[in-house]
Amino acid sequence: MKKLITIMSLAFIGFTFGQDEDPKFKVTGSVDAYFNANLTSQNDEGAFDDYSVFNDDSGFSAGLANVTLSYQGETVGFIADLAYGPRMDTYNPGNKVNEAYMYWNVNEKVMLMMGRFNNWMGYETLSAANNFHYTMSHQFTYSTRNFNGLVAQFDLGNDFRAGVGVMNPAEVTTMNDSGDYSIGAGITYKGKTGLSFLSTQSASYYDFKTAFKVNDNLNVKLNAHKADFGVDDAFTGQQWTASQLALVGLGAEGFTSITAYPQLKSSDSLSWGLRLEYMMLDDEADTTVFSPTLTARYSIGDFTIIPELRVDKASEELFRDNENKLDKGNAALILAAVYTF
């Protein structure tokens, strides 16, 4: 699976300070499309899923088309990731720019970057080409996704890296006329284990992740994430996005998500993966949601076919059944295709 250049490869993951290679300008990108069939809810008459913002629509649809322009020099460079499509509209509404930032390798130990970039929390990013699973976790859906600001990253030696940033409030993507800012920081060890946080006035986010290899064909990633929306502050946090507003509308002031990602490579072209997410809402009912997702990826060169079965099971009635009545669960079958270049 071809990896596009994203903030996940630069921030807190293992950026190579002081590039020795000749400057390179690259154009990469991806195109994806999918078919979605709701198995336990209606596929017509405007059927909808109250909780998940992804599994609303059935039938065929384009997902995302994105082009990433990048220049990687010895000391300076930039990333410009332009994206268009329903996937962008859902998770990054009102924007056509997923990422646009510049970086400067001050020396072998320090790198500065400024602009708009994907966050470093969790394992998922906007582009389907960079994720194993096609649908998104609830952690990705309801937490922060993009930052705008200035970040400094440091190579501490002994396989430790750290970063600190000053940014607009979470999800404020263009003008910041509130006078408020957020502060984020994180540290990683060997690029596999990391702890980070973001504090933006009354809202805060904490993230821990680690990964380990069982053998050459089996690996497991783990992620724990806690979000406090700061609903008493009408401006800060992500509640200004549609997905956050939906969760706040259910009476939640935050959530905790614990997710395991076991992945098995059965051949050079076929891999299998599970996403086991358990989510606990900070609401009066202490609502929980368990969302197992089984995914296969079959690659033919730069073309990948992704069949996926997703199940969401909640302790409260958050979904719709085949009669469009409130229910505690939802299941969907997705067939997606992704081409990278």
C-alpha positions in Angstrom: 0.0 0.0 0.0 1.6 3.2 -1.2 1.9 5.8 1.6 1.3 9.4 0.8 3.3 12.1 2.6 1.2 13.3 5.5 1.8 14.8 8.9 1.8 11.3 10.3 5.2 10.7 8.7 6.6 14.0 10.0 5.1 14.9 13.4 6.1 12.8 16.4 6.6 9.7 14.3 10.1 9.9 13.0 10.9 12.8 10.7 14.4 12.5 9.3 16.2 15.8 10.2 18.7 17.2 7.8 17.9 15.5 4.5 21.1 14.6 2.5 19.3 13.8 -0.8 19.0 16.2 -3.6 15.8 18.4 -3.5 12.8 16.6 -4.9 9.4 17.8 -6.1 6.7 15.2 -6.1 3.1 14.9 -7.1 1.2 12.0 -5.4 -2.4 11.3 -4.6 -5.3 8.9 -4.6 -8.8 8.4 -5.8 -11.4 6.2 -4.0 -15.0 5.2 -4.4 -17.3 2.9 -2.5 -20.6 1.0 -2.3 -22.4 0.9 1.1 -25.3 -1.4 2.0 -27.0 -1.0 5.4 -27.8 -4.5 6.7 -30.0 -3.6 9.6 -31.4 -0.2 8.6 -33.2 1.2 5.6 -31.4 1.9 2.3 -34.0 4.2 1.0 -36.6 6.8 2.1 -33.9 9.0 3.7 -32.9 6.4 6.3 -30.2 7.6 8.6 -28.0 6.6 11.4 -28.2 9.0 14.4 -24.8 8.3 15.7 -22.2 7.6 13.0 -21.7 10.3 10.4 -20.3 7.8 7.9 -22.9 5.1 7.5 -25.7 7.4 6.5 -25.8 6.9 2.8 -26.3 3.7 0.8 -25.5 2.9 -2.8 -22.5 3.9 -4.9 -20.5 7.1 -4.2 -17.2 8.7 -4.9 -15.1 9.0 -1.7 -12.2 11.3 -2.1 -9.9 12.6 -4.8 -6.7 14.2 -3.5 -3.5 15.5 -5.0 -0.4 16.1 -2.8 2.3 18.4 -3.9 5.5 18.2 -2.0 9.0 19.6 -2.1 11.7 18.0 0.1 14.9 20.0 0.2 17.9 19.5 2.4 16.7 22.1 5.0 13.3 23.3 3.8 10.2 22.0 2.1 6.5 22.1 1.9 3.4 19.8 1.7 0.2 20.9 -0.1 -2.6 18.3 0.0 -5.7 19.3 -1.9 -8.8 17.1 -1.5 -12.3 17.0 -2.9 -15.3 14.7 -2.5 -17.9 13.5 0.0 -15.2 12.1 2.4 -13.8 15.6 2.6 -17.2 17.2 3.0 -18.0 14.8 5.9 -14.8 15.1 7.9 -13.4 18.5 6.7 -16.5 20.5 5.7 -16.0 23.9 4.0 -12.4 23.1 2.9 -10.6 21.9 -0.1 -7.2 22.0 1.6 -6.5 19.0 3.8 -2.9 20.0 4.6 -0.7 23.0 3.6 2.4 23.6 5.6 6.1 24.4 5.3 9.0 23.0 7.3 12.5 24.0 8.1 15.2 21.7 9.4 17.0 24.2 11.6 19.7 21.6 12.4 20.0 17.9 12.9 18.0 18.1 16.1 15.3 20.8 15.5 12.6 21.1 12.9 10.0 23.9 12.6 6.7 23.6 10.7 3.9 26.1 10.1 0.6 26.0 8.4 -2.4 23.6 8.4 -1.7 19.9 9.1 -3.5 16.7 10.1 -3.2 16.0 13.8 -0.8 13.4 15.3 -3.4 11.7 17.5 -4.6 8.2 16.7 -3.7 6.1 13.7 -6.2 7.3 11.1 -6.0 10.1 8.5 -8.4 11.5 5.9 -7.2 9.7 2.8 -8.3 6.1 2.4 -4.9 5.4 0.9 -3.3 6.0 4.3 -5.7 3.9 6.3 -6.1 0.1 6.6 -9.9 0.3 7.2 -12.1 2.3 4.8 -14.6 3.6 7.3 -13.4 5.8 10.1 -13.3 5.1 13.8 -15.5 7.1 16.2 -12.3 8.5 17.7 -11.4 10.1 14.3 -15.0 11.2 13.7 -15.6 13.0 17.0 -12.2 14.2 18.0 -9.8 16.8 16.5 -8.6 16.2 13.0 -6.7 19.3 11.8 -4.5 22.0 13.4 -3.4 25.4 12.2 -0.3 26.8 13.8 3.4 26.6 14.5 5.1 23.4 15.8 8.7 22.7 16.9 10.0 19.1 16.9 13.1 17.9 18.6 15.3 14.8 18.3 16.1 14.0 21.9 18.4 11.1 21.2 18.1 7.5 22.3 15.2 7.0 20.0 13.1 9.7 21.7 11.4 12.6 19.8 9.3 15.4 21.1 7.2 18.3 19.8 5.3 21.3 21.1 3.0 23.6 19.2 0.9 26.8 19.5 -2.2 26.7 17.3 -5.6 28.1 16.7 -8.4 26.5 18.8 -9.1 22.9 17.5 -10.8 22.8 14.1 -10.6 26.6 13.6 -9.3 26.3 10.1 -9.1 29.9 8.7 -9.7 33.1 10.6 -9.2 33.1 14.4 -11.1 36.1 15.7 -11.6 34.8 19.2 -8.2 35.7 20.5 -7.9 32.1 21.8 -5.1 29.6 21.0 -4.4 26.0 21.8 -1.2 24.3 23.0 -0.2 20.8 22.0 2.7 18.6 22.9 3.9 15.0 22.6 6.7 12.6 22.9 7.4 9.3 21.1 9.9 6.4 21.6 11.2 4.6 18.5 8.4 6.0 16.5 6.0 3.3 17.8 4.9 4.5 21.3 3.7 8.0 21.9 1.8 10.2 24.3 0.3 13.6 23.3 -2.2 16.2 24.4 -4.0 19.3 23.2 -5.4 21.9 25.4 -7.6 24.6 23.9 -9.3 26.8 26.6 -12.0 24.6 28.1 -11.5 21.7 25.7 -8.8 19.1 26.0 -7.7 15.9 24.2 -5.3 13.2 25.4 -3.9 10.3 23.2 -1.7 7.3 23.8 -0.7 4.8 21.1 1.7 2.0 20.7 2.4 -0.9 18.3 4.2 -4.2 18.3 5.0 -7.0 15.9 3.9 -10.5 16.8 5.8 -12.0 13.8 6.6 -11.1 10.2 3.0 -11.3 9.2 1.1 -10.2 12.2 1.2 -6.8 14.0 -1.0 -5.0 16.5 -1.6 -1.3 17.1 -3.3 0.1 20.2 -4.8 3.5 20.8 -6.4 5.1 23.8 -8.0 8.6 23.4 -9.9 10.9 25.8 -11.7 14.0 24.7 -13.3 16.7 26.8 -15.4 19.0 24.6 -15.6 21.9 27.0 -19.2 22.4 26.1 -19.5 25.4 28.5 -17.3 27.4 26.0 -19.3 28.0 22.9 -16.3 28.6 20.7 -13.5 26.3 21.7 -13.2 22.6 20.9 -14.6 20.8 17.9 -18.2 21.3 18.7 -18.5 23.7 15.8 -18.2 20.8 13.3 -21.3 18.8 12.4 -20.0 15.6 13.9 -19.2 17.2 17.3 -22.5 19.0 17.4 -24.3 15.6 16.8 -22.5 14.1 19.8 -23.1 17.2 22.0 -26.8 17.0 20.9 -26.9 13.6 22.5 -25.9 15.1 25.8 -22.2 14.0 25.7 -19.5 16.3 27.1 -16.7 14.1 25.9 -15.7 10.5 25.4 -13.0 7.9 25.9 -12.1 5.5 23.1 -10.0 2.4 23.4 -9.1 0.7 20.1 -7.0 -2.3 19.0 -5.9 -2.8 15.4 -4.6 -6.4 14.7 -3.5 -6.9 11.1 -2.5 -10.1 9.3 -0.7 -10.3 6.0 -1.7 -13.6 4.4 0.1 -13.0 1.1 2.0 -10.3 -0.8 -1.3 -9.0 -2.2 -3.9 -9.8 0.6 -4.1 -8.5 4.1 -6.7 -8.8 6.8 -7.5 -6.4 9.7 -9.8 -5.9 12.6 -10.6 -2.6 14.3 -12.0 -3.2 17.7 -13.2 0.1 19.2 -14.9 0.5 22.5 -16.2 4.0 23.2 -17.6 5.4 26.4 -19.5 8.6 26.3 -19.4 11.2 29.0 -23.2 11.6 29.3 -25.9 10.9 32.0 -26.5 7.4 30.7 -22.8 6.4 30.5 -23.5 5.3 27.0 -21.1 2.8 25.5 -20.6 1.8 21.8 -18.6 -1.3 20.6 -17.7 -1.2 16.9 -15.9 -4.2 15.5 -14.9 -3.7 11.8 -13.5 -6.5 9.7 -11.6 -5.4 6.6 -9.6 -7.1 3.8 -7.3 -5.4 1.4 -6.4 -7.0 -1.9 -3.8 -5.0 -4.0 -3.1 -5.2 -7.7 -0.2 -2.8 -8.1 -1.4 0.6 -7.1 -5.1 -0.5 -7.1 -6.6 -1.8 -3.9 -10.0 -3.5 -3.4 -11.4 -3.2 0.2 -14.4 -5.2 1.3 -15.5 -4.3 4.8 -18.1 -5.4 7.4 -18.8 -2.9 10.1 -21.0 -3.4 13.2 -21.9 -0.8 15.8 -23.6 -1.9 19.0 -24.6 0.7 21.6 -26.0 0.5 25.1 -28.6 3.1 24.2 -30.9 3.6 21.2 -28.6 5.6 18.9 -29.4 4.0 15.5 -32.3 3.2 13.2 -33.6 -0.2 12.2 -35.3 -1.4 9.0 -38.5 0.3 10.0 -36.7 3.5 10.8 -37.3 3.1 14.5 -34.7 3.7 17.1 -32.4 0.8 17.8 -29.2 -0.1 19.7 -27.2 -1.4 16.7 -26.3 -1.0 13.1 -24.4 -3.1 10.6 -23.2 -2.2 7.1 -21.3 -3.9 4.3 -18.9 -1.7 2.3 -17.0 -2.4 -0.9 -14.4 0.2 -1.7 -11.7 0.7 -4.3 -8.6 3.0 -4.0 -6.1 3.9 -6.6 -2.8 5.7 -5.6 -0.3 7.4 -7.8 
